[in-house]
Each structure stands twice: as structure tokens, then as C-alpha cells.
Amino acid sequence: MFFYNLKIFLLRLMGYEKPLRVALLKLFSLKYKSFRPHYETILLEASLEAKKLGYDEITILELGVAGGNGIISLEKYSKNIEKKLKIKINIFGFDTGKGLPDTNLKEDVPFIWKKGQFKIDKDKLEKKIKSKIYFGDIKETIKDFAKINPKNISAIFFDLDLYSSTKSFLENIEIWGSFTTPRVYCYFDDLFHHNYISNFNGELLAIKEFNNVNKNFKIGTHIDHVADFKFPLAKNLLYTFHNFNHKDYFKFIGTDNSNLMSINNKKITYNFFKNK
Ligand SMILES: C[S@@+](CC[C@H](N)C(=O)[O-])C[C@H]1O[C@@H](n2cnc3c(N)ncnc32)[C@H](O)[C@@H]1O
């Protein structure tokens, strides 16, 4: 058995496509639950884009809060970003409070998620965070949330696990769609769960159905590209929500580098906080 276990271990090690440093980053994120480099970089890029658009206040949502490690890390990262970019970041969470809802839909992949999983200790959580959590089914609580007129939703962390819950939120686009920035960074945590989640179930199906019925809103993703280095641990889980009717959709947010491209300019300067 020892040699068999060793063989499987070596096969996995050699078959892992990512460099060791990525594996280490992943390992740290598993060990330290509020170490989330992807949350930090998404928050940073969303804030940078908002500033380019001229917004000084943004709203960030975490859909599915559970123990609260996501919200805790978002609050931690937002402090430095608020200071650095002079922007106000409002964070809101959504959760039933009672764990995953019951389901018998095959699209919810019920053989990996079960009713009541990720139940919250509300008192404990509320002592640890400042952000408001909307408790209840998201298809109802999203209506209460809209009443506060949230400013510039610019990043959404989707972590509801289930197809039906993700769909419930997305199909309420008429409620939340008018509060977004022209584009919204969308991180989908559950696009991969070994080989069980694919394009006919889970979040991928909810995204596909959303795109099929909406003309003015789309959720798209980019191709894997060597120039994409900004989102450690989020690369294949990052989508962008486009709000084509937004008044600022066409506003230029790129870098006017005509000067840099000039034949007279020998040196290229790169600023992590400015260049796209
Ligand atoms: C995996 S947990 C979230 C983990 C958390 N984001 C983190 O990073 O630690 C999924 C959560 O989604 C919540 N959830 C699922 N469906 C929901 C719905 N329809 N309305 C509100 N919350 C829901 C569950 O209660 C559960 O706590």
C-alpha cells in the first residue's frame, strides 16, 4: 500500500500544471482562512476602475457568508485600499444564516452540498465584523438591500454554491442592475469542484441562462492569457458583468500611452496602480 500511495502522490505532484509558488499560495489560503490574495486584488482593481470613472464610493457584495472569513478579509484589505486611493468601500454580505437551503434539483449538484451546511453563529460573526449581513433567502433580502440605494456595486463575490441560489440572485437583475458600475468584477467560487461541476449545472449554468435571457446585461470571461497576472488564485474564476446601458459604459478608462509608444521614448515606465 505504501508504494501505491506514493505512486498516486507522485502522479498528482507531477501532473499539477501550476508552478510550486502557486501551490504554496493556495496552501496558505487553505491554512489561513482569511488570507485571500484574490479577494484583495479584485477589490484593488475594482477600486482603481471606479476611481478612473470618477467615483469616490463603491459597494462590494459577498453572496454566501458562512463563517465570515470572506467578509473579514474584505474588511481587512479595504482599509489599505481606502487609504491609498481615497475611496470609500461599503461591504455587504448575504446569507440564509441557516446554511444551504434544501434542494432536489440535479442542477444544484446535491450530492456534494447538503441542507444546513455552513450554518452561521450570528452573534459571534456580528462581533467580528462591521459590515451589514442580510439574513434570509437572497431572493427576498435583495429587495431590502435595494431600498438603501447602494452606491456603485463594482465587485461581487459569488459563493452561494447552488445553481438555484445563484440563479435567484441573477434573475433579480431588475432589482440590483441599476446600482452597478458599468462593469462589475464577478468572482465565482464554485466553478470547479473536482469533475462534478460543468456547463450543465452549478454557477456555469446560471451564468449561461442569464446571458441567454438578457440583452443589455452580460456576464463574460476572458481567455487565459500570459498578460493576465493580476489575480492570483482567481484567474479562471473571474468574470465581468457588463451593464451596456450604463451612462458611463463608454467612458475611457484605458491608459493613453501614445507618448510611451513614441519612437523618441526609449524607456517604458510601468505603474502597478495606474496601468491596465
Ligand atoms: C460556501 S458558503 C460561503 C463561504 C464564504 N463565502 C467564505 O468564503 O467563507 C455558502 C453559503 O451560501 C449561503 N446560501 C446558499 N444559498 C442561499 C440563498 N438562497 N440565500 C442566502 N444564502 C444562501 C449558505 O447559507 C452558505 O452559508
The ligand as an SDF file (V2000), in Angstrom:
LIG
                    3D

 27 29  0  0  0  0  0  0  0  0999 V2000
  -19.6640   28.0560    0.9800 C   0  0  0  0  0  0  0  0  0  0  0  0
  -20.6600   29.0200    1.9830 S   0  0  0  0  0  0  0  0  0  0  0  0
  -19.9340   30.6270    1.8420 C   0  0  0  0  0  0  0  0  0  0  0  0
  -18.4980   30.7050    2.2990 C   0  0  0  0  0  0  0  0  0  0  0  0
  -17.9110   32.0960    2.4510 C   0  0  0  0  0  0  0  0  0  0  0  0
  -18.0930   32.8930    1.2670 N   0  0  0  0  0  0  0  0  0  0  0  0
  -16.4470   32.0390    2.7710 C   0  0  0  0  0  0  0  0  0  0  0  0
  -15.6520   32.3260    1.8780 O   0  0  0  0  0  0  0  0  0  0  0  0
  -16.0760   31.6760    3.8920 O   0  0  0  0  0  0  0  0  0  0  0  0
  -22.1610   29.1730    1.1090 C   0  0  0  0  0  0  0  0  0  0  0  0
  -23.2140   29.9830    1.8140 C   0  0  0  0  0  0  0  0  0  0  0  0
  -24.2410   30.3470    0.8930 O   0  0  0  0  0  0  0  0  0  0  0  0
  -25.4390   30.5190    1.6010 C   0  0  0  0  0  0  0  0  0  0  0  0
  -26.5800   30.4260    0.6810 N   0  0  0  0  0  0  0  0  0  0  0  0
  -26.8210   29.4620   -0.2410 C   0  0  0  0  0  0  0  0  0  0  0  0
  -28.0000   29.6940   -0.8600 N   0  0  0  0  0  0  0  0  0  0  0  0
  -28.5030   30.8450   -0.3340 C   0  0  0  0  0  0  0  0  0  0  0  0
  -29.6780   31.6170   -0.5850 C   0  0  0  0  0  0  0  0  0  0  0  0
  -30.6050   31.2200   -1.4700 N   0  0  0  0  0  0  0  0  0  0  0  0
  -29.8470   32.7650    0.0990 N   0  0  0  0  0  0  0  0  0  0  0  0
  -28.9220   33.1780    1.0130 C   0  0  0  0  0  0  0  0  0  0  0  0
  -27.8040   32.4760    1.2980 N   0  0  0  0  0  0  0  0  0  0  0  0
  -27.5860   31.3250    0.6350 C   0  0  0  0  0  0  0  0  0  0  0  0
  -25.4100   29.3880    2.6270 C   0  0  0  0  0  0  0  0  0  0  0  0
  -26.1720   29.7180    3.7570 O   0  0  0  0  0  0  0  0  0  0  0  0
  -23.9130   29.2360    2.9270 C   0  0  0  0  0  0  0  0  0  0  0  0
  -23.5670   29.8030    4.1710 O   0  0  0  0  0  0  0  0  0  0  0  0
  1  2  1  0
  2  3  1  0
  2 10  1  0
  3  4  1  0
  4  5  1  0
  5  6  1  0
  5  7  1  0
  7  8  2  0
  7  9  1  0
 10 11  1  0
 11 12  1  0
 11 26  1  0
 12 13  1  0
 13 14  1  0
 13 24  1  0
 14 15  1  0
 14 23  1  0
 15 16  2  0
 16 17  1  0
 17 18  1  0
 17 23  2  0
 18 19  1  0
 18 20  2  0
 20 21  1  0
 21 22  2  0
 22 23  1  0
 24 25  1  0
 24 26  1  0
 26 27  1  0
M  CHG  2   2   1   9  -1
M  END
$$$$
